């Protein structure tokens, strides 16, 4: 901004200004004549590009743009649904409906089978349960991570299909 700009010649843009390359002193004088500031907006260009604007208004606009970009960024929500290796049909269907709703809302679903005590010997049951769960949700989401055993838990992640909101 103003005297902090180190380049000898700058390209000046702004309202009511002839866009051209000026020596730095002349560019600063042009800005001061209008009661505004000379702000460097593209320092890597050759020559650097500066704009004649009100600096506080310029900073405000930048903050506003950043906030807008942040608001538009997609926030990924991960919902977890837990099963036991011996989950019966009714509980399975109940949890399947919940997972369907989560996927429709755009959230990812992590399905986990927990093996308490010695039930780890039924790990193939857990894998079958998770694959059946993924099959039941295939029209709403797709498997991002296949069933994977981590200690006494087997987990799988399903992400929503694009356009299914």
FENMOBEL-V988840 format. One record per pair of residues at least 24 apart in sequence whose C-alpha atoms are under 10 Angstrom apart, sorted by sequence separation. I is the first residue (numbers start at 1). GAP is how many residues later the second one is. D is the distance in whole Angstrom. If there is no record, write none. Layout:
i=<I & I>
gap=<GAP & GAP>
d=<D & D>
//
This chain:
i=<14 & 27 & 28 & 78 & 79 & 130 & 134 & 140 & 2 & 3 & 13 & 22 & 27 & 77 & 78 & 130 & 131 & 133 & 139 & 140 & 2 & 12 & 13 & 21 & 24 & 87 & 123 & 130 & 1 & 2 & 12 & 21 & 85 & 86 & 126 & 127 & 130 & 12 & 13 & 21 & 77 & 78 & 79 & 80 & 81 & 82 & 83 & 84 & 85 & 126 & 127 & 2 & 11 & 12 & 20 & 21 & 77 & 78 & 79 & 80 & 81 & 82 & 83 & 84 & 85 & 86 & 123 & 126 & 127 & 2 & 10 & 76 & 77 & 78 & 79 & 80 & 81 & 82 & 83 & 84 & 85 & 123 & 11 & 75 & 76 & 77 & 78 & 79 & 80 & 81 & 82 & 83 & 84 & 85 & 120 & 123 & 19 & 74 & 75 & 76 & 77 & 78 & 79 & 80 & 81 & 82 & 83 & 84 & 109 & 120 & 5 & 7 & 10 & 86 & 108 & 110 & 119 & 120 & 2 & 3 & 4 & 5 & 11 & 17 & 85 & 99 & 103 & 106 & 107 & 108 & 109 & 110 & 113 & 118 & 120 & 2 & 3 & 4 & 5 & 10 & 11 & 12 & 17 & 84 & 85 & 106 & 108 & 109 & 110 & 112 & 114 & 117 & 1 & 2 & 3 & 4 & 7 & 10 & 11 & 12 & 13 & 14 & 15 & 16 & 85 & 86 & 100 & 104 & 108 & 111 & 112 & 113 & 114 & 115 & 116 & 1 & 2 & 6 & 9 & 10 & 11 & 12 & 13 & 14 & 15 & 85 & 92 & 96 & 99 & 100 & 103 & 104 & 112 & 114 & 115 & 116 & 1 & 2 & 5 & 9 & 10 & 11 & 12 & 13 & 14 & 15 & 85 & 87 & 95 & 96 & 99 & 100 & 102 & 103 & 114 & 115 & 1 & 7 & 8 & 9 & 10 & 11 & 12 & 13 & 14 & 85 & 86 & 87 & 97 & 100 & 101 & 103 & 113 & 114 & 115 & 1 & 7 & 8 & 9 & 10 & 11 & 12 & 13 & 85 & 86 & 92 & 93 & 96 & 97 & 100 & 113 & 114 & 7 & 10 & 84 & 85 & 92 & 96 & 99 & 100 & 112 & 113 & 114 & 6 & 84 & 85 & 87 & 99 & 112 & 113 & 5 & 83 & 85 & 86 & 93 & 111 & 112 & 113 & 85 & 111 & 112 & 5 & 84 & 85 & 110 & 111 & 112 & 83 & 110 & 111 & 83 & 109 & 110 & 111 & 2 & 109 & 110 & 1 & 108 & 109 & 110 & 1 & 2 & 108 & 109 & 1 & 107 & 108 & 109 & 107 & 108 & 2 & 106 & 107 & 108 & 1 & 106 & 103 & 105 & 106 & 103 & 104 & 106 & 102 & 103 & 104 & 106 & 102 & 103 & 104 & 106 & 107 & 99 & 104 & 105 & 106 & 100 & 104 & 105 & 103 & 104 & 103 & 102 & 101 & 84 & 85 & 83 & 82 & 83 & 82 & 83 & 82 & 81 & 80 & 80 & 80 & 79 & 78 & 79 & 78 & 78 & 76>
gap=<24 & 24 & 24 & 24 & 24 & 24 & 24 & 24 & 25 & 25 & 25 & 25 & 25 & 25 & 25 & 25 & 25 & 25 & 25 & 25 & 26 & 26 & 26 & 26 & 26 & 26 & 26 & 26 & 27 & 27 & 27 & 27 & 27 & 27 & 27 & 27 & 27 & 28 & 28 & 28 & 28 & 28 & 28 & 28 & 28 & 28 & 28 & 28 & 28 & 28 & 28 & 29 & 29 & 29 & 29 & 29 & 29 & 29 & 29 & 29 & 29 & 29 & 29 & 29 & 29 & 29 & 29 & 29 & 29 & 30 & 30 & 30 & 30 & 30 & 30 & 30 & 30 & 30 & 30 & 30 & 30 & 30 & 31 & 31 & 31 & 31 & 31 & 31 & 31 & 31 & 31 & 31 & 31 & 31 & 31 & 31 & 32 & 32 & 32 & 32 & 32 & 32 & 32 & 32 & 32 & 32 & 32 & 32 & 32 & 32 & 33 & 33 & 33 & 33 & 33 & 33 & 33 & 33 & 34 & 34 & 34 & 34 & 34 & 34 & 34 & 34 & 34 & 34 & 34 & 34 & 34 & 34 & 34 & 34 & 34 & 35 & 35 & 35 & 35 & 35 & 35 & 35 & 35 & 35 & 35 & 35 & 35 & 35 & 35 & 35 & 35 & 35 & 36 & 36 & 36 & 36 & 36 & 36 & 36 & 36 & 36 & 36 & 36 & 36 & 36 & 36 & 36 & 36 & 36 & 36 & 36 & 36 & 36 & 36 & 36 & 37 & 37 & 37 & 37 & 37 & 37 & 37 & 37 & 37 & 37 & 37 & 37 & 37 & 37 & 37 & 37 & 37 & 37 & 37 & 37 & 37 & 38 & 38 & 38 & 38 & 38 & 38 & 38 & 38 & 38 & 38 & 38 & 38 & 38 & 38 & 38 & 38 & 38 & 38 & 38 & 38 & 39 & 39 & 39 & 39 & 39 & 39 & 39 & 39 & 39 & 39 & 39 & 39 & 39 & 39 & 39 & 39 & 39 & 39 & 39 & 40 & 40 & 40 & 40 & 40 & 40 & 40 & 40 & 40 & 40 & 40 & 40 & 40 & 40 & 40 & 40 & 40 & 41 & 41 & 41 & 41 & 41 & 41 & 41 & 41 & 41 & 41 & 41 & 42 & 42 & 42 & 42 & 42 & 42 & 42 & 43 & 43 & 43 & 43 & 43 & 43 & 43 & 43 & 44 & 44 & 44 & 45 & 45 & 45 & 45 & 45 & 45 & 46 & 46 & 46 & 47 & 47 & 47 & 47 & 48 & 48 & 48 & 49 & 49 & 49 & 49 & 50 & 50 & 50 & 50 & 51 & 51 & 51 & 51 & 52 & 52 & 53 & 53 & 53 & 53 & 54 & 54 & 55 & 55 & 55 & 56 & 56 & 56 & 57 & 57 & 57 & 57 & 58 & 58 & 58 & 58 & 58 & 59 & 59 & 59 & 59 & 60 & 60 & 60 & 61 & 61 & 62 & 63 & 64 & 69 & 69 & 70 & 71 & 71 & 72 & 72 & 73 & 74 & 75 & 76 & 77 & 78 & 79 & 79 & 80 & 81 & 83>
d=<10 & 9 & 9 & 9 & 9 & 9 & 7 & 7 & 9 & 8 & 10 & 10 & 9 & 9 & 10 & 8 & 9 & 10 & 9 & 9 & 6 & 8 & 10 & 8 & 10 & 9 & 8 & 7 & 9 & 9 & 9 & 9 & 10 & 10 & 9 & 7 & 10 & 9 & 10 & 9 & 10 & 10 & 7 & 9 & 7 & 8 & 8 & 8 & 6 & 7 & 9 & 9 & 10 & 10 & 10 & 10 & 8 & 6 & 6 & 6 & 6 & 6 & 6 & 5 & 7 & 10 & 9 & 9 & 9 & 9 & 9 & 8 & 5 & 5 & 5 & 5 & 5 & 5 & 5 & 5 & 7 & 9 & 10 & 10 & 6 & 6 & 6 & 6 & 6 & 6 & 6 & 6 & 6 & 9 & 9 & 8 & 10 & 10 & 9 & 7 & 8 & 7 & 8 & 7 & 9 & 7 & 9 & 8 & 9 & 7 & 9 & 10 & 9 & 9 & 9 & 10 & 9 & 9 & 10 & 10 & 10 & 8 & 9 & 10 & 7 & 9 & 9 & 10 & 10 & 10 & 10 & 10 & 10 & 10 & 10 & 6 & 9 & 9 & 7 & 9 & 9 & 10 & 8 & 9 & 9 & 9 & 10 & 10 & 9 & 9 & 10 & 9 & 7 & 5 & 10 & 9 & 9 & 8 & 6 & 9 & 7 & 8 & 9 & 10 & 10 & 9 & 9 & 7 & 9 & 9 & 10 & 9 & 10 & 9 & 7 & 6 & 6 & 10 & 9 & 5 & 6 & 6 & 6 & 5 & 8 & 7 & 9 & 7 & 10 & 7 & 6 & 9 & 10 & 9 & 5 & 9 & 4 & 8 & 9 & 6 & 5 & 5 & 5 & 5 & 5 & 8 & 7 & 10 & 9 & 9 & 8 & 10 & 10 & 7 & 6 & 6 & 6 & 10 & 9 & 8 & 6 & 6 & 6 & 7 & 7 & 9 & 8 & 9 & 9 & 9 & 9 & 10 & 8 & 5 & 8 & 9 & 8 & 9 & 9 & 7 & 8 & 7 & 9 & 6 & 8 & 10 & 9 & 7 & 9 & 7 & 6 & 7 & 7 & 10 & 10 & 5 & 8 & 7 & 9 & 8 & 7 & 5 & 9 & 10 & 8 & 9 & 8 & 10 & 6 & 6 & 9 & 8 & 9 & 9 & 9 & 8 & 4 & 9 & 8 & 6 & 7 & 9 & 9 & 10 & 7 & 5 & 9 & 9 & 6 & 6 & 9 & 8 & 4 & 8 & 10 & 6 & 6 & 9 & 7 & 5 & 9 & 10 & 10 & 6 & 6 & 10 & 9 & 5 & 8 & 7 & 6 & 10 & 8 & 7 & 10 & 8 & 6 & 8 & 9 & 8 & 7 & 7 & 9 & 10 & 5 & 9 & 9 & 9 & 8 & 10 & 8 & 10 & 9 & 9 & 8 & 6 & 9 & 6 & 6 & 8 & 5 & 8 & 10 & 10 & 10 & 10 & 10 & 10 & 10 & 10 & 10 & 9 & 10 & 10 & 10 & 9 & 10 & 9 & 10 & 10 & 9 & 10>
//
